[in-house]
Structures are given as structure tokens and as C-alpha cells.
Amino acid sequence: MNLNIKKITFIAIIVLTIISCDKDKKDTSEIIKTVKYETVLGSNDKATQKFSGSLNPYLQSNLSFKVNGSIEKVYVKIGDKVKKGQLLAVLDKNPYRLQVEQAIAGYEQGKASTLNSSLVITEAKTGIAQAKTGIAQAESAIKQAEAMYNSAVSSQTLAKKEFERYKQLYLNDNIAQNIYDNAKLSVEQANAGVEQAKAGLAQAKAVYAETIAKQAQTQSQYEQSKAGKSASNAVLKSTLTQVELAKLQLSYTELRAPEDGTIAMQMAQENENVSAGMPIFRLDVDEKLQAEIYVSENFINNIKLGDKANIFINTLNQNFEGTITEIGNSSTGFGGTYIVKVGIDKSNSPLKIGMGVEVKFISEDKAEVITLPLLSVNEDNNKEKFVYVIENIQDNQGVIAKKKIKIRNIINNRIEVISGVTKNEKVVTAGVNRIVEGQKVKLYEEAK
């Protein structure tokens, strides 16, 4: 019994030892991973790059009224072709007609005020001329009165001398009474003549002073009239401006097409109240169309305004030549891309807004270009790009080596490599995140 147990135990130990040895042998055998690869080749062909986008009008305009109001009539609908200057819609004109009439009434009132000021100025000028004539006449009258006064004074002096002489003769009884009386009367008459001439001179001076005062008053009226006319002219100019503004606002009640194009959208209806600047229509100016694409930051510096490009219209299966008309200066935020617009002449082809396009840029640089699949390029923790290459190849097996590279552009879903790899090297193209440097691999299939 004990002998049988010992025998069984011995056999079990031998079996376990054999199994353990076989397991160790299996664990120590090397597992070689199979990888896809691509042989690095250079190309002397012109480098090309393609970007997808769509056809858009050369110009899109949101059309709106410049004044507030209620839409009275809409003359077009979505899809209508319109010509430059064509009437699209009109607002209720009545409030703006009333403003024009009020402005014209104010202008006419200003004209009447200006005319009245002109009449007053004319009258004042006439008064000034009359005053000047009166002053000349008054000055002449004063001179005449002064002459008469001087003559009367001379006569008075002579009469007094004669009277004194006759008075002495009379007192000495050398002349008769009547001669004495006549001499006395002559003095009295001379005195009266002096007083009369004196009064005439005073009157002439008073008339002169009155004429001078009247001239000053008339001059003041003239200056006031000139100031009044200047103010009236300013008011008249202001009212004329108001008339022009009111007429301009009346014209703004009509919405017309600024260019030939197509009504793409309508945002308001008849009888709807709209405010100034509120979009009513969107007009697509489709005489010229352009392709709009988004170009990657790696390629944007390779193109410039005026460059030619090939535009392929998918739905028409046609190619057109285009010219770059606009390049965005800032990234749009779509993966670091920049908007680029490529103009295309419509010609006689049935191009439509919104058609899909593929724009191809052709580089004139014929230097050798090396490109690799996007999936073959990886990035380390230092943000440096690298690829895995297969070295020491024997019997369709090799060892993985890591090589840092520098890249430039993305060309047709491939990355242009400017340094780091050379022709005829074999680069791993798939599963790069599952292999490590120094690993032994088996070459499976070259990428096509």
C-alpha cells in the first residue's frame, strides 16, 4: 500500500517537472510583432494641396430701409433676379410727405422774413441819403443865417453910432426933432433885425441838429436791418436744409437693389413695422462667384493674393481656373484654419451658389519633396514630432528605431517632411502607439 503511494507520488513529480520545463521553454520563446511600413520616396513633381469648400457670391448684402415705417408694398420674392436700381419694397410715405410739406412751409416763411428785412434795409438806405441831403441844406441855412445875423449886427452898430451923433447934435439944438427921432427909430429897427437874425440862426442850428439825429437814427435802423437780414438768411438756409433732409428721408421709403443679384432671403412682410437698419432682404450679387475654403496654418504662408488655383466643381465634374482674391489675417478657430477666397468667372456654366468645390493649389517649387502618411507621425512629451523606422533588416525582420523629424505642410492628407528621414528608409505606418524603440518586428505589408 505504502509502496503504491510512493510510486504514484514519484510519477506525479515527473509529470509536473516535464510540464514546468515545457512551460519555461514556451515563455522564453520570443514573440515578434508584424507591422505595416512604407519606404521613403522623394518626388520631383510640383507639390499640390487640396481644400474643400463651397461657391458663394462675390458679395452678399443685407438690405434695409434707412428710416422707420410700415411696409406698404413688397415687389419681389425669394429667388427673384433683380437689376441695380430696381424697386424692391416701399414704406408708407404719408408721414414723410407731411414732413416735407412742413419743411417747405418753414422755408417759405423764412423767405418772407428775408424779403421784409431787405425792404427795411432799402428804406433805411433811403433815409440815410435823405438825412445827408438835409444836413447839407441845414449847413447852408446856418451859413445864410450867420450872414444875415452878421449883417444885422453891422447895421445895428452903424445905427447906434449915427444915433449917438445925432443925439449930441439934438441936445445942442443943432438938428431938428424929426431927425433925432428917425435916428432913434433906426437903432430900434437895427436891434429888431439883430434879434430876428439871431432867432433865424438858432433855428437853422436846431434844424441841423435834428437832421444829424435823424441820420444817426436811420443809420441805427440800417445796421439793425442788416443784422436782421443776416439772421433771416441763416434761418432760411436752415429751413432749406430741413427741406432737403425731409425729401431725402422721403426717398428712403423706397428700397432699391444696389447691384444686380438674386433675392436670397426675405426677413419682413407687408404691413409690418420695421426700424431703420433692420434687414428686409438678403441680396446675393451672383454675377461673379468665388470659392470659399479654409486653409491650414501649415500651408497659409505658401499662397498670396493673385495666385492661380484650380477649382473643381463636384456636381458639374468641371474644372475652372481661379485667382486668390482674399486671404484671412486671423485664424477662424476651426482647427487653426484661415479663410481664403478664390474668385471664379461665371462664364456660361450653370454655376450655383452653394455648390461644393475642391480647390487645388500647385506649387512651382520642383525641389524633391518627401511626404509620409499622417498616421505615421507621432509626438512626444516635448511636442517634438517623430516616426519609427525599421533598421537592420534581415530575412524580412528588423529592429525599431525612433527618429525625430521636422515637418512643414499637409499635402493631400500626407505630411511634408523637411528633415529627419532619408530616401529608402522604411517607416512604420500603422500601430505606432503599440511599439517601442529597440523592439524586433516583422515586415508585413508596405502601405499603398
C-alpha positions in Angstrom: 0.0 0.0 0.0 2.7 2.5 1.0 4.8 1.3 -1.9 2.0 2.2 -4.4 1.5 5.7 -2.9 5.3 6.3 -3.2 5.1 5.2 -6.8 2.2 7.4 -7.7 3.9 10.4 -6.0 7.0 9.9 -7.9 5.2 9.7 -11.2 3.3 12.9 -10.4 6.5 14.8 -9.7 8.0 13.6 -13.0 4.9 14.8 -14.9 4.9 18.2 -13.2 8.6 18.6 -13.9 8.0 17.9 -17.6 5.1 20.4 -17.7 7.1 23.1 -16.0 10.0 22.6 -18.3 7.8 22.8 -21.3 6.2 26.0 -20.0 9.5 27.6 -19.3 10.6 26.7 -22.8 7.4 28.4 -24.3 7.8 31.6 -22.1 11.4 32.1 -23.2 10.5 31.9 -26.9 10.4 35.4 -28.5 7.1 36.8 -29.9 7.8 39.1 -33.0 5.2 41.7 -33.9 4.3 42.2 -37.5 4.0 45.9 -38.7 3.0 47.7 -41.9 5.5 50.1 -43.3 6.2 52.5 -46.2 9.5 53.0 -48.0 10.5 56.7 -48.0 10.5 58.1 -51.5 11.2 61.6 -52.9 9.2 63.3 -55.6 10.3 66.0 -58.0 6.8 66.7 -59.1 5.1 70.0 -58.3 3.6 69.8 -54.8 -0.2 70.1 -54.7 -2.6 70.8 -51.9 -6.4 70.4 -52.0 -9.0 72.1 -49.8 -12.8 71.6 -49.9 -15.3 74.4 -49.7 -18.3 75.9 -51.5 -19.3 78.5 -54.0 -20.5 81.8 -52.6 -21.5 85.1 -54.2 -18.8 87.7 -54.6 -20.9 90.0 -52.4 -23.8 89.3 -50.0 -25.8 92.4 -48.8 -28.4 92.7 -46.1 -30.8 95.3 -47.5 -32.7 97.6 -45.1 -34.6 100.9 -45.0 -32.8 103.9 -43.7 -35.9 105.2 -41.9 -38.6 103.7 -39.7 -42.0 102.9 -41.0 -44.7 100.3 -42.0 -44.0 98.3 -45.2 -46.8 99.2 -47.6 -45.7 97.0 -50.6 -43.2 94.3 -51.4 -42.5 93.8 -55.1 -40.1 90.8 -55.1 -39.9 87.3 -53.6 -37.2 84.9 -52.7 -35.3 83.6 -55.8 -36.2 86.6 -58.0 -33.4 88.1 -60.2 -33.2 91.8 -59.8 -31.4 94.6 -61.5 -29.5 97.5 -60.0 -31.9 100.3 -59.0 -35.0 98.0 -59.2 -37.7 98.8 -56.6 -37.9 96.0 -54.0 -40.2 97.4 -51.3 -41.8 100.7 -50.2 -42.8 102.1 -46.8 -46.0 104.2 -46.1 -44.9 107.6 -47.4 -47.6 109.8 -45.8 -45.7 110.7 -42.6 -42.6 111.7 -44.6 -44.7 113.6 -47.2 -46.1 115.6 -44.3 -42.6 116.3 -43.0 -41.7 117.6 -46.5 -44.7 119.9 -46.5 -43.9 121.3 -43.1 -40.3 121.9 -44.1 -41.4 123.7 -47.2 -43.8 125.9 -45.2 -41.0 126.9 -42.8 -38.8 127.7 -45.8 -41.4 130.0 -47.4 -41.8 131.8 -44.1 -38.1 132.3 -43.9 -38.1 133.7 -47.4 -40.8 136.2 -46.5 -38.8 137.3 -43.4 -35.6 137.7 -45.5 -37.6 139.8 -48.1 -39.0 142.0 -45.4 -35.5 142.6 -44.0 -34.4 143.6 -47.5 -37.2 146.1 -47.7 -36.3 147.6 -44.3 -32.7 147.9 -45.4 -33.7 149.7 -48.6 -35.9 152.2 -46.6 -33.0 152.8 -44.2 -30.7 153.5 -47.0 -33.1 156.0 -48.5 -33.5 157.6 -45.1 -29.7 157.9 -44.7 -29.5 159.5 -48.2 -32.3 162.0 -47.3 -30.6 162.8 -44.0 -27.3 163.6 -45.8 -29.2 166.0 -48.1 -31.0 167.5 -45.1 -27.7 168.0 -43.3 -26.2 169.8 -46.4 -29.3 172.0 -46.6 -29.1 172.7 -42.8 -25.5 173.6 -43.1 -26.3 176.0 -45.9 -29.1 177.5 -43.9 -26.8 178.1 -40.9 -24.3 179.9 -43.2 -27.1 182.1 -44.5 -28.5 182.8 -41.1 -25.0 183.6 -39.8 -24.5 186.0 -42.7 -27.8 187.7 -42.0 -27.0 187.9 -38.3 -23.6 189.4 -39.0 -25.2 191.9 -41.4 -27.9 192.8 -38.8 -25.2 193.3 -36.2 -23.3 195.6 -38.5 -26.4 197.6 -39.3 -27.1 197.8 -35.6 -23.6 199.1 -34.8 -23.9 201.7 -37.5 -27.3 202.8 -36.4 -26.1 203.2 -32.8 -23.2 205.4 -33.9 -25.5 207.6 -36.0 -27.9 207.8 -33.2 -25.2 208.9 -30.7 -24.0 211.6 -33.2 -27.5 212.8 -33.8 -28.2 212.7 -30.1 -25.4 215.2 -29.4 -26.5 217.4 -32.2 -30.0 217.3 -31.0 -29.0 218.1 -27.4 -27.0 221.1 -28.8 -30.1 222.2 -30.8 -28.2 221.6 -34.0 -30.8 219.3 -35.6 -34.5 219.1 -35.7 -36.6 216.8 -33.6 -37.6 214.6 -36.5 -34.0 213.8 -37.5 -33.3 212.7 -33.9 -36.5 210.6 -33.9 -35.5 208.9 -37.2 -32.1 208.0 -35.9 -33.6 206.5 -32.8 -36.1 204.5 -34.9 -33.2 203.3 -37.0 -31.5 201.9 -33.8 -34.7 200.2 -32.7 -35.1 198.7 -36.2 -31.5 197.5 -36.2 -31.9 195.9 -32.8 -35.0 194.1 -34.0 -33.1 193.0 -37.1 -30.4 191.5 -34.9 -32.9 189.7 -32.8 -34.6 188.3 -35.8 -31.3 187.2 -37.4 -30.3 185.6 -34.1 -33.5 183.7 -34.0 -33.1 182.6 -37.6 -29.5 181.3 -36.8 -30.7 179.4 -33.8 -33.5 177.8 -35.8 -31.0 176.8 -38.6 -28.7 175.2 -36.0 -31.7 173.4 -34.4 -32.7 172.0 -37.8 -29.1 170.9 -38.4 -29.0 169.1 -35.0 -32.4 167.5 -35.7 -31.1 166.3 -39.1 -28.0 164.9 -37.6 -30.0 163.0 -35.0 -32.3 161.7 -37.7 -29.3 160.5 -39.7 -28.0 158.6 -36.6 -31.4 157.1 -36.0 -31.7 156.0 -39.7 -28.1 154.6 -39.6 -29.0 152.6 -36.5 -32.1 151.2 -38.2 -29.9 150.3 -41.2 -27.4 148.4 -39.0 -30.3 146.6 -37.2 -31.9 145.7 -40.6 -28.6 144.3 -41.8 -28.3 142.1 -38.7 -31.9 141.1 -39.1 -31.3 140.1 -42.7 -28.2 138.1 -41.8 -30.3 136.2 -39.2 -33.1 135.7 -41.7 -30.6 134.3 -44.2 -29.3 131.9 -41.6 -32.8 130.8 -40.8 -33.6 130.5 -44.5 -30.5 128.3 -45.0 -31.5 126.1 -42.1 -35.1 125.7 -43.4 -33.7 124.8 -46.8 -31.6 122.1 -45.2 -34.6 120.8 -43.4 -36.5 120.7 -46.8 -33.6 118.7 -48.4 -33.4 116.3 -45.4 -37.2 115.8 -45.4 -37.1 115.0 -49.1 -34.1 112.7 -48.6 -36.0 110.8 -45.9 -39.0 110.5 -48.2 -36.7 108.9 -50.8 -35.5 106.5 -48.1 -39.1 105.0 -48.0 -38.1 103.2 -51.2 -35.8 100.2 -51.0 -33.9 99.6 -54.2 -31.3 97.0 -55.3 -27.8 98.3 -55.0 -26.5 95.8 -57.6 -27.7 93.1 -59.9 -28.3 89.9 -58.0 -30.7 87.4 -56.5 -33.1 87.8 -53.6 -31.8 85.0 -51.3 -33.8 85.8 -48.1 -36.8 87.9 -47.1 -37.0 88.9 -43.4 -40.1 91.1 -43.3 -43.6 91.2 -44.8 -46.1 93.8 -45.9 -47.9 95.8 -43.1 -45.0 95.0 -40.8 -43.5 97.9 -38.8 -39.7 98.0 -39.3 -36.9 100.1 -37.9 -34.1 101.8 -39.7 -31.3 99.3 -40.4 -33.5 96.2 -39.8 -32.7 93.6 -42.6 -35.5 93.2 -45.1 -33.8 91.2 -47.8 -30.5 89.4 -48.4 -29.2 90.1 -51.8 -26.6 87.7 -53.4 -24.6 89.5 -56.0 -24.0 86.5 -58.2 -22.6 88.0 -61.4 -19.3 86.7 -60.0 -18.9 83.7 -57.8 -16.0 82.7 -55.6 -14.9 79.6 -53.8 -14.6 79.9 -50.0 -12.2 77.4 -48.4 -10.4 77.1 -45.1 -6.6 76.6 -45.4 -4.5 75.1 -42.7 -1.9 77.2 -40.8 0.9 74.9 -42.2 0.0 75.9 -45.7 -1.3 79.5 -45.5 2.1 81.2 -45.9 2.6 79.3 -49.2 -0.1 81.3 -51.0 -0.5 85.0 -51.8 -3.1 87.3 -53.4 -3.2 86.9 -57.1 -2.0 83.3 -57.1 -3.8 80.9 -59.5 -5.6 77.8 -58.4 -7.7 75.0 -59.9 -11.3 74.9 -58.9 -13.1 71.6 -59.4 -17.0 71.7 -59.2 -18.1 68.3 -57.9 -21.7 68.3 -59.2 -20.6 69.6 -62.7 -17.5 67.5 -62.9 -15.7 70.5 -64.3 -12.5 72.4 -63.6 -12.2 76.2 -63.6 -9.2 78.5 -63.2 -9.4 80.8 -60.2 -7.5 83.6 -58.6 -7.0 84.2 -54.9 -8.8 87.5 -54.1 -8.7 87.4 -50.3 -6.7 85.7 -47.5 -7.7 85.9 -43.9 -5.3 87.5 -41.5 -6.5 85.7 -38.4 -7.4 82.1 -37.6 -11.1 81.3 -37.8 -10.9 78.9 -34.8 -11.7 75.8 -37.0 -8.6 73.8 -36.2 -6.3 76.8 -36.8 -7.5 77.4 -40.3 -7.7 80.6 -42.3 -10.4 81.6 -44.8 -9.3 82.0 -48.4 -11.5 83.3 -51.2 -10.7 82.3 -54.8 -12.6 84.3 -57.5 -14.1 82.4 -60.4 -15.7 83.9 -63.5 -19.2 82.6 -64.0 -18.8 82.3 -67.8 -21.6 80.4 -69.4 -21.5 77.4 -67.0 -24.6 76.7 -64.8 -22.8 77.6 -61.5 -25.0 77.9 -58.5 -24.4 79.4 -55.1 -23.7 76.6 -52.5 -22.1 74.1 -54.9 -19.3 72.1 -53.4 -15.8 72.8 -54.7 -12.3 71.4 -54.3 -9.6 74.0 -54.7 -6.1 72.7 -55.7 -3.0 74.8 -55.3 0.0 73.9 -57.3 3.5 74.8 -56.0 6.1 76.0 -58.5 8.8 74.6 -56.3 10.3 71.5 -58.1 12.7 70.6 -55.3 12.5 67.0 -54.0 9.6 66.6 -51.6 9.3 63.8 -49.0 5.9 63.0 -47.6 4.6 60.5 -45.1 1.1 59.3 -44.0 -0.4 61.3 -41.2 -0.8 58.2 -39.0 2.9 57.5 -39.2 3.8 60.7 -37.3 3.7 60.9 -33.5 4.5 63.5 -30.9 6.5 63.1 -27.7 6.1 64.9 -24.3 8.3 67.7 -25.6 5.9 68.3 -28.5 8.6 67.1 -30.9 7.5 65.1 -33.9 9.0 61.6 -34.6 8.5 58.4 -36.6 9.5 54.8 -36.1 11.8 53.3 -38.8 12.8 49.7 -39.3 16.6 49.1 -39.3 19.0 46.1 -39.6 16.6 44.2 -41.8 17.4 40.6 -42.4 15.1 37.8 -43.5 12.2 40.2 -43.6 12.8 41.2 -39.9 14.2 44.3 -38.3 14.6 46.5 -35.2 12.5 49.6 -34.4 14.4 52.9 -34.2 12.9 56.3 -33.2 13.8 59.3 -35.4 12.8 62.9 -34.7 11.6 64.8 -37.8 10.7 68.3 -38.8 7.5 68.9 -40.8 6.1 71.7 -42.9 2.9 71.3 -44.9 0.0 68.9 -45.1 -0.3 67.8 -48.7 -3.3 65.7 -49.7 -3.6 64.1 -46.2 0.1 63.5 -46.0 2.8 65.4 -44.1 5.7 67.0 -45.9 8.9 66.1 -44.0 11.8 68.5 -44.4 14.4 66.6 -42.2 14.8 63.5 -40.1 14.4 60.7 -42.6 16.0 59.9 -45.9 15.1 58.1 -49.0 14.7 54.3 -48.9 14.2 54.1 -45.1 11.2 52.1 -44.1 8.7 53.9 -41.8 6.1 52.2 -39.7 2.7 53.4 -40.9 0.2 51.8 -38.5 0.1 50.9 -34.8 2.9 53.3 -33.8 1.4 53.6 -30.3 1.9 49.8 -29.8 5.6 49.6 -30.5 8.7 50.8 -28.7 12.2 51.7 -29.7 14.5 48.6 -29.9 11.6 46.2 -30.5 12.2 43.5 -33.1 9.4 43.4 -35.7 8.5 41.5 -38.8 7.7 43.4 -42.1 4.2 42.6 -43.1 2.9 44.8 -45.9 4.1 48.0 -47.5 1.5 50.7 -47.4 -0.1 51.6 -50.8 
